[in-house]
Amino acid sequence: MTAETPDTLDHALVRSQGLDTLLRDLTDRAVREVSGAVACSITVRRADRLLTLAGSRGLPAGLDLRQYENGSGPCVDAAETGSPRYVPDLATETRWPAYTEYARATGVRCVLALPLALEGETGAALNLYGLEPGSLAEDRETARAFAERAAGAVDAALRIERRRSSVADVRTALLSRSVIDQAIGILMSRERVDARVALDRLRRVSQNRNVKLRDLCQDLVDRVAGGAGSGGRE
């Protein structure tokens, strides 16, 4: 895998139909490139909790989730400490008994969790799973190199997602401001009050009805538009 810039990732996002698919492809590629790996996932901390950002095909959903619930496990430790965690054989592992028992029940015997250094994220890891004891031992250097390159791609992808979310937030805010201004104008015309009084009335109704101000204003604008469309009758 070659390191990708934000520009090339923009094109990749178009080709892959979004960030989720792009990161899913990244985990699938890890399974192909790292000998002995049958599944891969990417763990990231968001809003003070760990979550799986992406997982390869064939990844049992509970492999990461059980670690997050228990607050312990190889991928949790790797993400929180910034140090790799390697488990050659879960049958002899004693550090995380609850997780070890669950993982073995899924058929996993070997785990390698590698920290990812991401901008703006306090903890992240690339997690690789094998079905045989020691199955990830020979290709640990390949896995480490892959994790370093993957960190750059994940970082760039998350920046793109944050940028798009920021644009969407601005658009939503502008739309909200517009509909509130329209509702204020309607009240000013109907009640013959100034903008400040109209806004105060809308806020009071919003609080009394426990309805968001934007939703209340949108309902008022829609009702007035509907009345105008039927000849002004309400």
Secondary structure by P-SEA (a helix, b strand, c coil): cccccaaaaaaaaaaaccaaaaaaaaaaaaaaccccccccbbbbbcccccccccccccccccaaaaaaaacccaaaaaaaacbbbbbcccccccccaaaaaaaaaacccbbbbbbbbcccccbbbbbbbbccccccccaaaaaaaaaaaaaaaaaaaaaaaaaaaaaaaaaaaaaaaaaaaaaaaaaaaaccccaaaaaaaaaaaaaaacccaaaaaaaaaaaaaaaaaacccc
